[in-house]
Amino acid sequence: MKRFFVFAVAALLLPLLFSCSGGEKMSMIRTEVPERPAGQEDMIGFAAPPLDTVRIGFIGLGMRGPGAVERMCQIDGTKIVALCDFEQDRAEAAAGILERFGRPEAALYYGSEDAWKRLCERDDIDLVYIATDWKSHAKMAIYAMEHGKHAAIEVPAAMSLDEIWSLINVSERTRRHCMQLENCVYDFFELTTLNMAQHGLFGEILHGEGAYIHNLDEFWDEYWHDWRLLYNRDHRGDVYPTHGLGPVCQAMDIHRGDKMNVLVSMDTRAVNGKEYYEKHRGEAAPDFRNGDHTMTMIRTEKGKTIMIQHDVVNPRPYNRLYQLTGTKGFANKYPVEGYMVDFSKAGDLAPDSDSAAGEGKVDIENLSAHSFVPEEVKDALMAKYRHPIQKELEQTAKKVGGHGGMDYIMDYRLIYCLRNGLPLDMDVYDLAEWCCLTELTAISIENGNAPVEVPDFTRGGWNKVQGYRHAFAGSSQTE
Ligand SMILES: NC(=O)c1ccc[n+]([C@@H]2O[C@H](COP(=O)([O-])OP(=O)(O)OC[C@H]3O[C@@H](n4cnc5c(N)ncnc54)[C@H](O)[C@@H]3O)[C@@H](O)[C@H]2O)c1
């Protein structure tokens, strides 16, 4: 939070001012955008030379890491070269996974804070896969890239603007990929809905919503040295925004023709989080900072809006929302998957036109029932617009698993793109945009919910590409 400043001189402020309802103006907080160092180019559309086999080193083998090792064992063209965790037994347990899958033994690193550096320094690794606690992500990825490796980092990949700009600069300078392992963009409903959006079924998408609403009571005890609880104790704002924001940003073409311009964030006071902390740690936490519920509104350059929420402590069913509101349709994932679209677009999928649903009419006697297309139309739409990636991978993904299969698809796509020398599905600017909420929301909240500018992490390149696309071998386009 060192590098933000409020423009106070009215003359400078005119373009930066927001009208309040009473006509007063509220100034926007801006953070510094460091100049791109001379000779350095952006990573938009960047593809590295293809790799026949992707040689991987893993750092972090707690709750999340071993599942990734298992998945990579089931993907062709991978070699697991090294495994690292601070704890010896965790590294050894992961070695057991390789044995189980008949993979060659890997080198093990453990027992010191810096053992992971030896892994990054090896000359037989292409990709460093990082699944440690949040505070160690950026420094590990930077070190890996400085040593010639691509970096894949669990969510959130970075927790501050300083970390984000460092990741961008190192990735741009070293020409190494730096991808955030955001799995939720690969969930089946999200992939299908993205495909429907790209085929224009929702018209122009004007508004998106996403969330991480997940009561973590059964997990808090399991995090290594309580890192997550301690992080929440010390930080306000949305500290885990990427599951909600990622799929919405892809559907809204962020830095592929639009960009997030400004956000405003608000939180509730800390009640359950603080109480849990005090019970669990046996110590008072009068300054527990993370509000129980945090919500953030974002407005884009093209006049669209996004709402993101975070709540990991209240008794609520799991919910990532994933809602898209377009000029011609609507999609909603939680708590019930449903679509509302123009039936004429559905062609032969449309139900009999003499039914109210077929005519797309609203039954005003039953307003709660008119919203979604009938179940059979939804099923037919989802079959028709099943994403090509899903078509190819769904069966294997369900078998291998990892949050129902989306984790497998994420790892598969990472390896597929590296092996085929393609741009990755998520670049370092996606990482930056989805992670920047961690610090920007705290800035907004700590300054009376002030509007905060979202920096252009592409430094001018956000409009170079029109429309988000996955890359496929042998094709310059996606489906
Ligand atoms: N995408 C998802 O769905 C998803 C799900 C769960 C967790 N995650 C993310 O995965 C990451 C890890 O979470 P987790 O639940 O596995 O946490 P965890 O506490 O279970 O595991 C963290 C591991 O990192 C190791 N570690 C810490 N510092 C280290 C160091 N200096 N060197 C080597 N190892 C070190 C610890 O020993 C521990 O085994 C987090 O970023 C989390 O947000 C993502």
The ligand as an SDF file (V2000), in Angstrom:
LIG
                    3D

 44 48  0  0  0  0  0  0  0  0999 V2000
   -7.4620  -23.8450   -6.8990 N   0  0  0  0  0  0  0  0  0  0  0  0
   -8.0490  -24.4600   -5.8910 C   0  0  0  0  0  0  0  0  0  0  0  0
   -9.1610  -24.9600   -5.9910 O   0  0  0  0  0  0  0  0  0  0  0  0
   -7.3240  -24.5470   -4.5840 C   0  0  0  0  0  0  0  0  0  0  0  0
   -7.7760  -25.3930   -3.5910 C   0  0  0  0  0  0  0  0  0  0  0  0
   -7.0400  -25.4650   -2.4070 C   0  0  0  0  0  0  0  0  0  0  0  0
   -5.9120  -24.6730   -2.2410 C   0  0  0  0  0  0  0  0  0  0  0  0
   -5.5230  -23.8350   -3.2400 N   0  0  0  0  0  0  0  0  0  0  0  0
   -4.3230  -23.0150   -3.1100 C   0  0  0  0  0  0  0  0  0  0  0  0
   -3.1860  -23.8850   -3.0470 O   0  0  0  0  0  0  0  0  0  0  0  0
   -2.1850  -23.3060   -2.2280 C   0  0  0  0  0  0  0  0  0  0  0  0
   -1.7770  -24.2930   -1.1400 C   0  0  0  0  0  0  0  0  0  0  0  0
   -2.8890  -24.5270   -0.3040 O   0  0  0  0  0  0  0  0  0  0  0  0
   -2.9680  -25.8260    0.6110 P   0  0  0  0  0  0  0  0  0  0  0  0
   -4.3950  -25.9560    0.9920 O   0  0  0  0  0  0  0  0  0  0  0  0
   -2.2750  -26.9580   -0.0300 O   0  0  0  0  0  0  0  0  0  0  0  0
   -2.1330  -25.3530    1.8880 O   0  0  0  0  0  0  0  0  0  0  0  0
   -1.3210  -26.2910    2.8930 P   0  0  0  0  0  0  0  0  0  0  0  0
   -1.0630  -25.4840    4.0870 O   0  0  0  0  0  0  0  0  0  0  0  0
   -2.0280  -27.6010    3.0550 O   0  0  0  0  0  0  0  0  0  0  0  0
    0.0150  -26.6030    2.1020 O   0  0  0  0  0  0  0  0  0  0  0  0
    1.0310  -25.6590    1.9330 C   0  0  0  0  0  0  0  0  0  0  0  0
    2.3360  -26.4450    1.8330 C   0  0  0  0  0  0  0  0  0  0  0  0
    3.3850  -25.5470    1.4710 O   0  0  0  0  0  0  0  0  0  0  0  0
    4.5450  -25.9790    2.1640 C   0  0  0  0  0  0  0  0  0  0  0  0
    5.5100  -24.8840    2.2680 N   0  0  0  0  0  0  0  0  0  0  0  0
    5.3630  -23.6970    2.8860 C   0  0  0  0  0  0  0  0  0  0  0  0
    6.4970  -22.9680    2.7830 N   0  0  0  0  0  0  0  0  0  0  0  0
    7.3670  -23.7160    2.0800 C   0  0  0  0  0  0  0  0  0  0  0  0
    8.7110  -23.5250    1.6500 C   0  0  0  0  0  0  0  0  0  0  0  0
    9.3940  -22.4100    1.9450 N   0  0  0  0  0  0  0  0  0  0  0  0
    9.3180  -24.5130    0.9570 N   0  0  0  0  0  0  0  0  0  0  0  0
    8.6420  -25.6570    0.6630 C   0  0  0  0  0  0  0  0  0  0  0  0
    7.3830  -25.8960    1.0550 N   0  0  0  0  0  0  0  0  0  0  0  0
    6.7520  -24.9320    1.7520 C   0  0  0  0  0  0  0  0  0  0  0  0
    4.0400  -26.4340    3.5250 C   0  0  0  0  0  0  0  0  0  0  0  0
    4.9310  -27.2950    4.1690 O   0  0  0  0  0  0  0  0  0  0  0  0
    2.7200  -27.1120    3.1460 C   0  0  0  0  0  0  0  0  0  0  0  0
    2.9060  -28.4960    2.9440 O   0  0  0  0  0  0  0  0  0  0  0  0
   -2.7790  -22.0070   -1.7220 C   0  0  0  0  0  0  0  0  0  0  0  0
   -2.4010  -20.9830   -2.5650 O   0  0  0  0  0  0  0  0  0  0  0  0
   -4.2710  -22.2210   -1.8340 C   0  0  0  0  0  0  0  0  0  0  0  0
   -4.9950  -21.0270   -1.9550 O   0  0  0  0  0  0  0  0  0  0  0  0
   -6.2200  -23.7740   -4.4030 C   0  0  0  0  0  0  0  0  0  0  0  0
  1  2  1  0
  2  3  2  0
  2  4  1  0
  4  5  1  0
  4 44  2  0
  5  6  2  0
  6  7  1  0
  7  8  2  0
  8  9  1  0
  8 44  1  0
  9 10  1  0
  9 42  1  0
 10 11  1  0
 11 12  1  0
 11 40  1  0
 12 13  1  0
 13 14  1  0
 14 15  2  0
 14 16  1  0
 14 17  1  0
 17 18  1  0
 18 19  2  0
 18 20  1  0
 18 21  1  0
 21 22  1  0
 22 23  1  0
 23 24  1  0
 23 38  1  0
 24 25  1  0
 25 26  1  0
 25 36  1  0
 26 27  1  0
 26 35  1  0
 27 28  2  0
 28 29  1  0
 29 30  1  0
 29 35  2  0
 30 31  1  0
 30 32  2  0
 32 33  1  0
 33 34  2  0
 34 35  1  0
 36 37  1  0
 36 38  1  0
 38 39  1  0
 40 41  1  0
 40 42  1  0
 42 43  1  0
M  CHG  2   8   1  16  -1
M  END
$$$$
